[in-house]
Amino acid sequence: MKQWLYCLLVVCVALPLGATAMPLNMTQGVTDISGQVYHLHMTILYICCAIGLVVFGIMIYSMIYHRKSKGAVAANFHESTKVEIAWTVIPFIILIAMAIPATKTLIAMEDPSDADLTIKITGSQWKWHYSYFDKDIEFYSSLSTPREQIDGSEAKGEHYLLEVDKPLVLPINQKVRFLMTSDDVIHSWWVPAFAVKKDANPGFINETWTRIDKPGIYRGQCAELCGKDHGFMPIVVQALSEDDFDNWLVEQKQLASNAAAAAAASMTQTLSLGDLTSQGEQIYIARCAACHQPNGAGLPGVFPSLIGSPIIKGPVEGHLNIVINGKPGTAMQAFAKQLSAQEIAAVITFERNAWGNNSGDLVQAADIGKFLGSNEAKTEANKAVADVTSTIAATTTDITDAVTEKATQAVETVAKVAPAEDLPTLTLEQLMTEGEQVYATTCAACHQATGAGLPSAFPSLIGSPVVSGPVSGHIDIVMHGKPGTAMQAFSSQLSPRKMAAVITYERNAWGNNSGEAVQPADVASHGQ
């Protein structure tokens, strides 16, 4: 029996020792963090194996040596304090021993500070968008597995569903910080060799990082169920030496310059229907068929059919708009940044003439350029109007606040500079003559030269309650304005003499004929 126990012990110990070579075990990866995660995994595995060995060893030993056939008699006891303490303290110690290395690893995984390079990763159904901060480089990375392999008409390749048209390129020996977000639903960026797996949530930014130790190509995929083509959202990372990465940056900028030149040249090209539909079919299969299906039939209730669609059969401008700008609230993405003008023109031409649509419409790159230019002009115009409006509103608010704040100070200053006893006493005729001039230059723009105002905008002064009411109320509204209306405070704009003159004029013009003469001293002493 002891030989059997020894054999069991050897097997239990050999399993964790041989786990490194097992193909189903966690790999060590190519980053320091992935190495820490692997060693943490192996440490926990050893602890679990040791616990299992002790527990099952005692259990098997008890079953063999304390069986009834050997005459064993069960002990009659319960509530052992020592046993209670032992099975409480020992698991606690084991958990602490596991928590310490786990906490160290988790803290290291969540420290993206002091990064050498920052990349924003945006997930969308079903592709990744990479933006290199401070490098002026961004691109989309989409599945490149041929449709024939997916449909089963061709043999599957070595990297089936794990290959993309444009891999993410990173330098080795540099700390790379990732900012994760999403355009639509929750995705998860997962590369096992880096020990990086972070959710990309719409409306939020998550952070993670990596530092790759050696060059190579590393593959991963979206690890969150994000829709029907979740399995068609691979990740490919190409790690280059620092010199090669710098050369790649130069190359990408040159490619971007060439693409811009090609896009400009395409604006003057006129392609035939055959050329456009041929190119458009390739783009449609690569970019659109995942949702709308290769035959354009879509998925009822999920993705609309393009066969006889109102968008396809309607004006070309509507078709351009939805392909270029997308449709908010749906899975239809904006392709303005994903495709060139020539590619957009080709795919729209293909859709308007395939599957029996046969519209005969040809959309050229120049049409896309005109549409984009028109949209940009509208956007800039709207932005300009919004900016002007906000500036006017802000300026008006600032002026109103400033005037209101200083109104009392102005009155006090006037009173100090020109005490009431030093201000002249004018006749009604003098006040009316001077008041008419002040009114024409200061008040007529709103209340009109005739005093009739503008109904619902500026009140009439003919028989107005303010003009025919107490003089103090008239002085108060001229000096301090009326909050919430266009009536400004004139205490800092007009002298007491001019305010007295215009008030006298308003109370006696246009048939008001109050006969009242308001003196500068009355204005200067108002409110004291």
C-alpha positions in Angstrom: 0.0 0.0 0.0 2.9 2.4 0.8 4.1 1.8 -2.8 0.8 3.0 -4.1 1.0 6.1 -1.9 4.5 6.9 -3.2 3.3 6.5 -6.8 0.4 8.9 -6.1 2.8 11.4 -4.6 5.1 11.2 -7.6 2.2 11.7 -10.0 0.9 14.8 -8.1 4.3 16.4 -7.9 5.1 15.6 -11.6 2.0 17.3 -12.9 2.9 20.9 -11.9 6.6 20.3 -12.7 5.7 19.2 -16.3 3.1 22.0 -16.8 5.7 24.2 -18.5 5.8 21.9 -21.5 2.1 21.4 -21.7 0.5 23.0 -24.8 -2.6 23.9 -22.9 -0.8 25.7 -20.1 -0.5 29.5 -19.9 2.5 30.8 -22.0 5.2 33.0 -20.5 4.7 35.6 -23.2 7.2 38.3 -24.3 6.8 41.0 -21.7 7.8 41.4 -18.1 4.2 41.5 -17.0 3.3 38.4 -18.9 6.2 36.7 -17.2 5.0 37.9 -13.8 1.5 36.6 -14.6 2.9 33.3 -15.7 4.9 32.8 -12.5 1.9 33.9 -10.4 -0.2 31.3 -12.2 2.4 28.6 -11.5 2.8 29.6 -7.9 -1.0 29.3 -7.3 -1.0 26.0 -9.2 1.7 24.6 -6.9 -0.2 25.7 -3.9 -3.4 24.2 -5.2 -1.6 20.9 -6.0 -0.1 20.9 -2.5 -3.5 21.4 -0.9 -5.0 18.7 -3.1 -2.2 16.3 -2.2 -2.7 16.9 1.5 -6.5 16.7 1.4 -6.8 13.7 -0.8 -3.8 12.0 0.8 -5.4 12.2 4.2 -8.8 11.1 2.8 -7.3 8.1 0.9 -5.2 7.1 4.0 -8.3 7.3 6.2 -10.4 5.2 3.8 -7.8 2.5 3.7 -6.6 2.3 7.3 -9.8 3.2 9.0 -12.2 1.0 7.1 -14.8 -1.2 8.7 -13.2 -4.5 7.4 -10.1 -3.8 9.5 -12.2 -3.4 12.6 -11.9 0.3 12.9 -14.2 1.9 15.4 -15.3 5.5 14.9 -14.3 7.9 17.6 -17.2 9.6 19.4 -16.3 13.3 19.7 -17.2 16.7 18.3 -16.5 20.4 18.7 -12.8 20.2 18.9 -11.4 23.7 19.6 -8.0 22.8 18.2 -9.5 21.5 15.0 -11.7 24.6 14.6 -8.7 26.9 15.1 -6.5 24.9 12.7 -9.0 24.9 9.8 -9.5 28.6 10.3 -5.9 29.8 10.7 -4.3 27.5 8.0 -6.6 28.6 5.1 -6.1 32.3 6.2 -2.3 31.9 6.0 -2.6 30.2 2.6 -4.8 33.0 1.3 -2.4 35.7 2.5 0.5 33.8 0.9 -1.5 33.9 -2.4 -2.7 37.5 -2.1 0.8 39.1 -1.6 2.3 38.1 -5.1 -1.1 38.5 -6.7 -1.4 42.1 -5.4 2.1 43.0 -6.6 1.4 41.7 -10.1 -2.0 43.5 -10.3 -0.4 46.8 -9.2 2.3 46.5 -11.8 -0.3 45.7 -14.5 -2.3 48.9 -13.7 0.6 51.4 -13.8 0.7 53.0 -17.3 2.8 56.0 -16.1 6.0 57.3 -17.7 5.1 55.8 -21.1 7.3 56.3 -24.1 4.4 56.0 -26.6 0.6 56.4 -26.3 -1.8 54.7 -28.6 -5.6 55.2 -28.6 -7.4 51.9 -29.5 -11.1 52.3 -30.6 -13.2 49.2 -31.1 -16.1 49.1 -33.5 -18.1 46.4 -35.2 -15.9 44.7 -36.3 -12.5 46.4 -36.6 -10.0 48.2 -34.6 -8.9 51.9 -35.0 -5.4 52.8 -33.9 -4.2 56.4 -33.3 -0.6 57.1 -32.5 -0.4 60.2 -30.2 2.0 62.9 -31.4 2.9 60.9 -34.5 0.0 62.0 -36.8 -0.6 58.4 -37.7 -3.9 56.5 -37.6 -5.5 53.6 -39.4 -8.1 50.9 -39.2 -7.2 47.3 -38.9 -9.7 44.8 -40.3 -9.9 41.0 -40.9 -8.1 40.0 -44.1 -9.0 36.3 -44.2 -10.4 35.7 -47.7 -14.2 35.4 -47.9 -13.7 32.1 -49.7 -12.1 30.5 -46.6 -14.9 31.8 -44.4 -17.5 30.4 -46.7 -15.7 27.1 -46.8 -15.0 27.1 -50.6 -11.3 27.2 -50.0 -9.0 25.5 -47.5 -8.4 27.5 -44.3 -5.0 29.2 -44.0 -2.4 28.9 -41.2 -3.7 32.1 -39.4 -7.4 31.7 -40.3 -9.4 34.5 -38.7 -6.2 35.8 -37.0 -4.9 38.0 -39.9 -5.5 41.6 -40.7 -4.8 44.1 -43.5 -2.9 46.5 -41.3 -1.2 45.3 -38.0 -0.5 47.5 -35.0 3.2 48.2 -35.1 5.1 48.7 -31.9 8.7 49.2 -30.8 10.4 46.8 -28.4 12.0 47.9 -25.2 9.7 50.9 -24.9 6.7 51.4 -22.6 3.6 51.7 -24.7 0.4 53.0 -23.1 -2.9 52.1 -24.5 -6.1 54.1 -24.2 -9.2 51.9 -24.9 -12.6 53.0 -25.9 -15.4 52.0 -28.3 -17.6 53.5 -30.9 -20.6 51.3 -30.4 -20.7 48.3 -28.0 -18.3 46.8 -25.5 -15.2 45.2 -27.0 -12.1 43.7 -25.3 -8.6 44.0 -26.7 -6.7 40.8 -25.8 -3.2 39.8 -26.7 -2.1 36.7 -24.6 1.6 37.1 -25.3 1.5 40.6 -23.6 -0.8 39.5 -20.8 -3.0 42.5 -21.9 -6.8 42.2 -21.8 -8.8 45.4 -21.3 -12.4 46.2 -22.1 -13.2 49.0 -24.6 -16.4 50.6 -23.3 -18.3 53.3 -25.3 -18.1 56.6 -23.6 -15.2 55.6 -21.3 -11.5 55.5 -21.5 -9.6 52.5 -20.0 -5.8 52.3 -19.6 -3.3 49.6 -19.9 0.3 49.2 -21.1 3.0 46.8 -22.3 6.7 46.7 -22.9 7.7 44.0 -25.5 11.0 42.3 -25.0 11.7 40.8 -28.5 10.6 41.4 -32.1 7.9 39.3 -33.7 4.3 39.0 -34.7 1.8 38.5 -31.9 -1.9 37.7 -32.4 -5.0 38.1 -30.3 -8.7 38.9 -30.7 -11.7 40.6 -29.3 -12.5 38.8 -26.0 -16.0 40.3 -25.5 -19.1 39.0 -27.3 -19.8 42.1 -29.4 -22.2 41.0 -32.1 -22.7 38.4 -34.8 -19.2 38.8 -36.3 -17.4 38.9 -32.9 -15.1 36.1 -34.2 -14.0 38.2 -37.1 -12.3 40.9 -35.1 -8.6 39.7 -34.7 -5.7 41.7 -33.4 -2.2 41.4 -35.0 0.8 43.3 -33.4 4.1 43.5 -35.2 7.0 44.3 -32.8 10.0 46.0 -34.4 13.4 47.1 -33.1 13.6 50.7 -32.2 15.5 51.6 -35.4 13.0 49.7 -37.6 10.1 51.3 -35.8 11.5 54.8 -36.6 11.9 53.8 -40.2 8.3 52.5 -40.2 7.1 55.9 -38.9 8.9 57.7 -41.8 7.5 55.2 -44.2 4.0 55.7 -42.9 4.2 59.4 -43.3 5.5 59.0 -46.8 2.6 56.6 -47.6 0.1 59.1 -46.2 1.6 61.8 -48.4 1.4 59.5 -51.4 -2.2 58.6 -50.5 -3.1 62.3 -50.3 -1.5 62.9 -53.7 -3.3 60.0 -55.2 -6.6 61.2 -53.7 -6.0 64.6 -55.2 -5.2 63.0 -58.6 -8.3 60.8 -58.4 -10.5 63.9 -58.3 -9.8 64.6 -61.9 -10.2 60.9 -63.1 -13.4 59.7 -64.7 -13.8 55.9 -64.5 -16.1 53.7 -66.5 -19.1 51.9 -65.0 -17.2 48.6 -65.3 -14.1 49.9 -63.6 -16.1 51.4 -60.7 -18.3 48.3 -60.1 -15.2 46.0 -60.3 -13.4 48.0 -57.7 -16.5 48.6 -55.7 -17.3 44.9 -55.5 -13.9 44.2 -53.8 -14.4 47.0 -51.3 -18.0 45.8 -50.6 -16.9 42.2 -49.9 -14.1 43.5 -47.6 -16.0 46.2 -45.8 -19.8 45.8 -46.1 -20.6 42.1 -46.7 -20.2 41.2 -43.0 -23.5 43.1 -42.3 -25.4 43.4 -45.6 -24.2 39.9 -46.8 -22.4 39.3 -50.1 -25.7 39.1 -52.0 -26.9 42.5 -50.5 -29.9 40.8 -48.8 -28.9 41.9 -45.3 -30.3 40.3 -42.2 -34.0 41.0 -41.6 -34.5 43.0 -38.4 -30.8 43.6 -38.0 -29.1 44.9 -41.1 -31.3 46.3 -44.0 -31.3 44.8 -47.4 -29.7 46.9 -50.2 -31.8 45.3 -52.9 -34.3 48.0 -54.0 -33.5 49.9 -50.8 -34.9 53.5 -50.6 -31.3 54.7 -50.0 -30.1 52.9 -53.1 -33.0 53.9 -55.3 -33.2 57.5 -53.9 -31.0 60.5 -54.6 -27.3 59.9 -54.8 -26.7 62.6 -52.1 -28.6 60.6 -49.5 -26.5 57.5 -50.4 -23.3 59.5 -50.1 -24.3 61.0 -46.8 -25.0 57.6 -45.1 -21.8 56.0 -46.4 -19.6 59.0 -45.5 -21.2 60.0 -42.2 -22.9 56.8 -41.0 -26.2 56.7 -39.2 -26.2 57.5 -35.5 -28.0 54.9 -33.3 -27.3 52.1 -35.7 -24.4 49.8 -36.7 -23.9 51.9 -39.8 -20.4 53.4 -39.4 -19.0 56.6 -41.0 -16.5 55.6 -43.7 -15.1 59.0 -44.4 -11.9 58.2 -42.6 -11.8 54.5 -43.5 -12.0 54.8 -47.3 -10.6 57.1 -49.9 -12.8 59.2 -52.1 -12.2 56.8 -55.0 -13.1 53.8 -52.9 -16.3 55.4 -51.6 -17.3 56.4 -55.1 -16.6 52.8 -56.3 -18.6 51.0 -53.6 -21.6 53.4 -54.0 -21.6 52.8 -57.7 -21.4 49.1 -57.2 -24.4 49.1 -54.7 -26.5 51.2 -57.0 -26.0 48.8 -59.9 -25.7 45.3 -58.3 -28.3 42.7 -57.4 -30.8 44.0 -60.0 -30.7 47.6 -58.8 -29.4 48.7 -62.2 -29.7 52.4 -61.6 -27.0 53.2 -64.2 -25.6 55.9 -61.8 -21.9 56.5 -61.9 -20.4 58.2 -58.8 -16.9 59.6 -59.4 -14.3 60.6 -56.8 -14.9 64.3 -57.7 -18.5 63.8 -56.5 -17.3 62.7 -53.2 -14.9 65.6 -53.0 -17.7 68.1 -53.8 -19.9 66.5 -51.2 -17.2 66.6 -48.5 -16.4 70.2 -49.4 -20.0 71.2 -49.1 -20.4 69.4 -45.8 -17.2 71.0 -44.5 -18.4 74.4 -45.6 -21.7 73.9 -43.8 -19.9 72.6 -40.7 -17.6 75.6 -40.6 -20.5 78.0 -41.2 -22.5 76.4 -38.4 -19.4 76.5 -36.2 -18.8 80.1 -37.0 -22.4 81.0 -36.2 -22.3 79.1 -33.0 -19.0 80.8 -32.0 -20.4 84.3 -32.8 -23.6 83.5 -31.0 -21.7 82.3 -27.9 -19.3 85.2 -28.0 -22.2 87.7 -28.3 -24.0 86.0 -25.4 -20.9 85.9 -23.3 -20.0 89.5 -24.1 -23.5 90.7 -23.3 -23.5 88.8 -20.0 -20.1 90.2 -19.1 -21.2 93.8 -20.0 -24.5 93.4 -18.1 -22.7 92.1 -15.0 -20.0 94.7 -15.2 -22.5 97.5 -15.6 -24.7 96.3 -12.8 -21.8 95.9 -10.5 -20.5 99.3 -11.1 -23.7 101.2 -11.4 -23.8 102.1 -7.7 -20.1 103.0 -7.8 -20.8 105.3 -10.8 -23.6 107.1 -9.0 -21.4 107.6 -5.9 -18.6 108.9 -8.1 -20.9 111.3 -9.9 -22.2 112.6 -6.6 -18.6 113.1 -5.3 -17.4 114.8 -8.5 -20.5 117.0 -8.9 -22.3 117.5 -5.6 -26.0 118.4 -5.9 -25.6 122.0 -4.9 -23.0 122.5 -7.7 -25.2 121.1 -10.6 -27.0 123.8 -12.7 -30.7 124.3 -12.7 -32.0 124.4 -16.2 -35.3 125.5 -17.7 -37.8 123.1 -19.3 -36.9 124.4 -22.8 -33.2 123.8 -22.2 -33.8 120.3 -20.8 -36.1 119.4 -23.8 -33.6 120.7 -26.4 -30.7 118.8 -24.9 -32.8 115.8 -24.1 -33.9 115.4 -27.7 -30.3 115.2 -28.8 -29.5 112.6 -26.2 -32.6 110.6 -27.0 -31.8 110.6 -30.7 -28.2 109.3 -30.2 -28.8 106.9 -27.3 -32.5 105.7 -27.1 -34.1 106.0 -30.6 -32.4 102.8 -31.9 -34.7 100.8 -29.6 -37.7 103.0 -28.8 -37.8 104.7 -32.2 -37.6 108.4 -33.0 -41.4 108.7 -32.4 -41.2 107.0 -29.0 -43.5 104.2 -30.4 -41.0 101.4 -29.7 -41.3 98.0 -31.4 -44.2 95.9 -30.2 -43.2 92.8 -28.2 -39.5 93.9 -28.4 -39.1 97.4 -27.1 -42.0 99.1 -25.2 -43.6 102.4 -26.4 -42.8 105.5 -24.3 -46.1 107.2 -25.3 -48.3 107.1 -22.2 -45.9 104.5 -20.7 -46.5 103.6 -17.0 -42.8 104.4 -16.4 -43.0 107.8 -18.2 -46.3 108.8 -16.7 -45.5 107.4 -13.3 -43.4 108.7 -10.4 -40.2 110.5 -11.5 -38.1 108.4 -9.1 -39.1 105.2 -11.0 -38.2 106.8 -14.3 -34.8 107.9 -13.0 -34.2 104.5 -11.5 -34.8 102.5 -14.7 -32.6 105.0 -16.8 -29.8 104.8 -14.3 -29.8 101.1 -13.4 -31.6 99.5 -16.4 -34.0 96.6 -16.1 -32.5 93.1 -15.6 -33.7 90.4 -18.0 -34.5 93.0 -20.7 -32.5 95.0 -23.3 -32.8 98.1 -21.1 -29.3 99.0 -20.1 -28.0 101.0 -17.1 -27.0 104.5 -18.3 -25.4 105.7 -15.0 -21.9 105.0 -16.4 -22.7 106.1 -19.9 -24.4 109.5 -19.3 -23.8 112.4 -17.0 -26.5 113.5 -14.5 -27.2 116.5 -16.7 -27.8 114.3 -19.8 -29.9 111.8 -17.9 -32.0 114.6 -16.4 -32.4 116.1 -19.9 -33.5 112.9 -21.6 -35.9 112.0 -18.8 -37.4 115.4 -19.0 -37.7 115.0 -22.8 -39.4 111.6 -22.6 -41.9 112.9 -20.0 -43.0 115.8 -22.2 -42.6 114.6 -25.8 -45.1 112.8 -28.1 -48.1 114.1 -26.2 -47.0 113.0 -22.7 -46.9 116.7 -21.7 -46.3 116.1 -18.0 -44.8 119.6 -17.6 -42.1 118.1 -15.2 -38.5 119.4 -15.4 -36.0 116.9 -13.9 -32.9 118.6 -12.8 -29.3 117.2 -12.7 -29.4 117.5 -9.0 -32.4 115.2 -8.8 -30.5 112.5 -10.7 -27.3 112.9 -8.7 -29.2 112.6 -5.4 -31.3 109.6 -6.5 -31.1 106.8 -4.1 -29.2 108.7 -1.4 
